[in-house]
Every structure is written in structure tokens, then in C-alpha cells.
Amino acid sequence: MSDKGNGVMDATKVIRPGGTIGVLGGGQLGRMLALSGRAMGYRFVTLDPTPDSPCGQVADRQITADYHDVEAARALAEESDVITYEFENVDADVTELLMAESYVPQGSKLLYTTQHRLREKRAIEAAGVKVAPYAEINSAAELHEAVTRFGTPCVLKTATGGYDGKGQWVIRSLDEVEEAYETLSRAKTELVLEQFIHFEKELSVIAARSPRGEVKTFPAAENIHVNNILHLSIVPARTSEHIQQEAERLAMQIAESMGVIGLIAVELFLTEEGELFVNELAPRPHNSGHYTMEACKTSQFEQHVRAICNLPLGSTELLTPVVMGNVLGQHVEPLLDWIVQPESEQQADGVTAKVHLYGKHEAKHNRKMGHVNVLAGSVDEALQWIEASNIWKTNE
């Protein structure tokens, strides 16, 4: 075995620029991570089953193999000084194998926890942070009882898998109980019912923690979803400074309690009464943190590299108000039409739009293809620019 260690997090171990970072997953988060890390002098190798993946296009090498391929995982370990993951549905068993043969400071425990909604909720509660009332569901009868207790609407979710609204059923009446249970139980995993939180806003905070124990949070983002897919992230969030600071404090509390290394995204509901409930966690860079790429002194991607390599964390200071708009498959053609327009027609006074496209080969409907960071003197000006543009007119 090399001197990479046995995968256990070491508070003194530093991966200097010039080292190689292995990335489990080849999607857009890995792509932006590699682009940021390469600027710092790191090399990258990624493992992904899709040839010419978004991350593979900018990495030094892509290992094209299934995530369950043990030999491919060993090849990744052999080439990497440190390994990270860019999405949480990586096989935790493979991660444990990598920990035995390489250095994975994030470990497998965080993956094990956040891959399962019930384990995740219990970990959040153990950190002393509130989640929406919930119940584990093992039968249609249990679901009927819990729906009666919580009232409608409430949300039934699979404990594993599911994203962007998949693996979920909003139950609006007791008449839906049997069908909802029958449909979601086909996933052959535990189910969890969540009481519906009548929220005023959805917020998220990206927190970073390094092996040396340094913790920093980025400014809270206000998120707007369309069809269960993130549409806009607005920073500063249009809420009180006290609420923003409390959201950031809760994210820091979770990061420390769970021993996070790297980034963790904390999604929250804000009620009209000013209460904050954590909805979900993601132990990686997050869509709602893309605004940091131009709007903060340090991007979430550079911060993740700094955290897993145990470098000092960068400043998270916000430089300008910003609104991030997701570019889905149906937005690509309008965006490309806008890009080729003369500069005088692209920008409004005091507004700058920065485009990021992910190198995906097929622009499918509702597939995340890129994003645009709109920088302006205020979030209202940025929102007005987005409303006036033709890019997001087709959002169905």
C-alpha cells in the first residue's frame, strides 16, 4: 500500500497543489470542481459510466466504468492522492473499499447517512436542529394513521433515491393513501411521511469544514423551484439579516455535529412565524451554491477543494447581489440565441450575466444543462433582467 493512508481522515494531512484529486461521478458538479481545482494546480481523474462525461471533458483522465466496478474503483484509488464524490448516490460499499486503498477524508459514514432520509433526519435531530414532523411507513395502514395524524397535504417519500421531485407523492386526501403507498413501495425501500410545512420561503446554506476543524458558511440563498426543479437562487435572500444568520448558524451546527469534511448543503423551510426547519442535506457542492462562482471571493468549488485537501478555507464574503438561473434543456436554444447577440443587446446597465454550460451532449426537457449568474446592484435588478430576457420563457 502507498503512503496515501487507510482512508481515515487525518487532521494534519495536507494534499498540496500538484496532487491528483479523484472524483466519483462525472457530472456537472465534478466538471466545475475540476475546472476550479486545475486553476489551483491540482490534477483530476474521474470515474463515470458515461463516455466523455462533463467532468471527463476537463479532467486529466476519465475511467469509464460503472460505479459498482471494484477494479475501476481500485484504478481510481491508485491514481489519486485524495478522493471525493460529486453526488451522494455513490455506492457506500465502494467508498469503503476506496477508504481502505486511498485517502477519502469525507469517509463513508456521511454518505451512508445522507443516502437515507430517515437516517438523515435522525442525524439532523441529533445535531439539535429541527426537521418537519415525520413518520417511518411500513404499510398502507401505517400510512393511513400517519396521514390522519399529520393532516393533509403531507408528503410521502422513498427513503433512498429520488431527486428533483422524483420518488415523492403529495397526499392531498385520505383517498390517495392506497395508491400512494402502492406506487412508492415499488421502490423496495423504506418510506417516510413528512408533515407539510407551510413555508414562506425555501433557503439553503453551503457550509465547508476541513480536517483541521475550520468551518465557514456561504451566505444563505433564497430558492425558487418550478416543477420541483430549482429555478432561481437569490442572494442575499429576501429575508431579515437575523434569519440569514440563523440559517448559517444551523448549517455550521450540522457540519460540526456530523463531522463533515468538504461541503454540505443544508436546505431549509422558513415559516411565516420565522421558524426554520431543515428539509434535506447534500454532502457535496450544490446547485444552489453556483452563485458563488462570480459573486463570492471564493467559489463553493474552490472551497470544496480547499476543505478536502486541508488547505485554509477561503473567504466566503459576498461581493455583489446575484441571482442564479438554472438552464434546462428547453432553455438552451434561447440562451444560445442570446449569447450571439451584440453586447449592447445582451446586458442592461449595471447588470452582468455570466454563462456556464456543462458540456452535456443532449438537451433533454427539464435536464440541467447549465446556469447563468446574473450580477447586479440589487437582486431586484437581477430579477427584472431575468424576467425581461427570453431565456426562461419556456418553463413548462
Helices and strands as residue ranges (DSSP letters): E 20-24, H 28-39, E 43-48, E 61-64, H 70-79, E 82-85, H 92-101, H 109-114, H 117-126, E 134-137, H 140-150, E 154-158, E 168-171, G 174-176, H 177-184, G 185-187, E 191-195, E 199-209, E 215-217, E 221-226, E 229-235, H 241-257, E 262-271, E 276-282, G 287-289, H 292-295, H 300-308, E 322-328, G 329-331, H 332-339, H 343-346, E 352-357, E 368-375, H 379-388
